[in-house]
Every structure is written in C-alpha cells, then in structure tokens.
Amino acid sequence: MAAVRVERIVEKDGEVVIKGLSCKKGQHVEVVLFVGPERKRHGTARQLLDSGIVGLWKDRTDIPDSPIFARELRDRAQRRRS
C-alpha cells in the first residue's frame, strides 16, 4: 500500500475534505489522522507590506545587492541545519 501525505486545515468542526487523490472507485484506502497543535496563521500580503520588513535593507550601504545577500543568508542557514 502506497502512502500519500496530505495536510489540511479543518474549516468546519468534524469535517476534513480531501480531493484530487489518485485512488479509483472501489479501491481500498485507509485514512489515519494525526491532529497537531494549532498553528499560527500567516498574515496577509498587506500586513506583510505594512510590517516594515519589506524594504528593510533598502538604505543599507553595506549591502549592495539585497537579493543576493538574502540568498546567501538562506544558503548559510540551510547548511547549518544539515
């Protein structure tokens, strides 16, 4: 039996909707739910823009190219985890 991992947020108490699976009518499936802790919802794009984080480095003279700088920070962080 192959495993398919799908994460959903419960929109209505007691209901989880899962669509678009590759299983066919009459095929046996087994569903196991792992109920996790509530996750903090992410803000909207407007909230992100209003937060001051966007453009944070725009006036920094020691960072000539902020997209390259950000990519290097992400790369260093990923190497640290492994």
C-alpha positions as CSV (number, residue, x, y, z in Angstrom):
1,M,0.0,0.0,0.0
2,A,1.5,3.4,-1.0
3,A,1.4,6.3,1.3
4,V,0.1,9.8,0.4
5,R,0.6,12.7,2.7
6,V,-1.9,15.5,2.6
7,E,-2.2,18.3,5.1
8,R,-5.4,20.2,5.5
9,I,-6.8,22.8,7.9
10,V,-10.2,21.9,9.4
11,E,-12.6,24.5,8.1
12,K,-15.7,23.1,9.7
13,D,-15.8,21.2,13.0
14,G,-15.7,17.4,12.5
15,E,-15.0,17.6,8.7
16,V,-11.9,17.2,6.6
17,V,-12.2,17.5,2.8
18,I,-9.6,15.7,0.7
19,K,-9.9,15.9,-3.1
20,G,-7.7,15.1,-6.1
21,L,-6.3,11.8,-4.9
22,S,-5.1,9.2,-7.4
23,C,-7.3,6.4,-6.0
24,K,-10.0,4.8,-8.1
25,K,-13.6,3.9,-7.3
26,G,-13.7,0.6,-5.4
27,Q,-10.1,0.8,-4.3
28,H,-9.4,0.1,-0.6
29,V,-7.8,3.1,1.3
30,E,-7.0,3.6,4.9
31,V,-7.1,7.1,6.4
32,V,-5.2,7.9,9.6
33,L,-5.4,11.4,11.0
34,F,-2.7,13.0,13.1
35,V,-4.2,16.0,14.8
36,G,-1.5,18.5,15.6
37,P,-1.4,21.7,17.7
38,E,-2.9,24.8,16.3
39,R,-0.6,26.7,14.1
40,K,-0.4,30.4,14.0
41,R,-2.0,31.6,10.8
42,H,0.2,33.7,8.5
43,G,-0.7,37.3,7.8
44,T,-1.9,38.8,4.6
45,A,0.3,40.4,1.9
46,R,-1.0,43.8,3.1
47,Q,0.1,43.0,6.7
48,L,3.5,42.0,5.5
49,L,3.9,45.2,3.5
50,D,2.7,47.3,6.4
51,S,5.0,45.5,8.9
52,G,8.2,47.3,7.8
53,I,10.0,44.1,7.0
54,V,9.7,44.7,3.2
55,G,12.4,47.1,2.2
56,L,14.2,46.7,5.5
57,W,17.7,46.7,3.8
58,K,17.0,49.4,1.1
59,D,19.1,52.1,2.7
60,R,21.9,49.9,3.9
61,T,25.2,51.0,2.1
62,D,27.0,47.8,3.3
63,I,24.6,45.6,1.3
64,P,24.9,46.5,-2.4
65,D,22.6,43.8,-3.7
66,S,20.0,42.7,-1.2
67,P,18.5,39.7,-3.2
68,I,22.0,38.2,-3.4
69,F,22.6,38.9,0.3
70,A,19.3,37.3,1.3
71,R,20.1,34.2,-0.9
72,E,23.5,33.9,0.8
73,L,21.8,34.1,4.3
74,R,19.3,31.4,3.3
75,D,22.1,29.2,1.9
76,R,24.1,29.5,5.1
77,A,21.1,28.7,7.2
78,Q,20.3,25.6,5.2
79,R,23.9,24.4,5.5
80,R,23.8,24.9,9.3
81,R,20.8,22.5,9.6
82,S,22.4,19.6,7.8
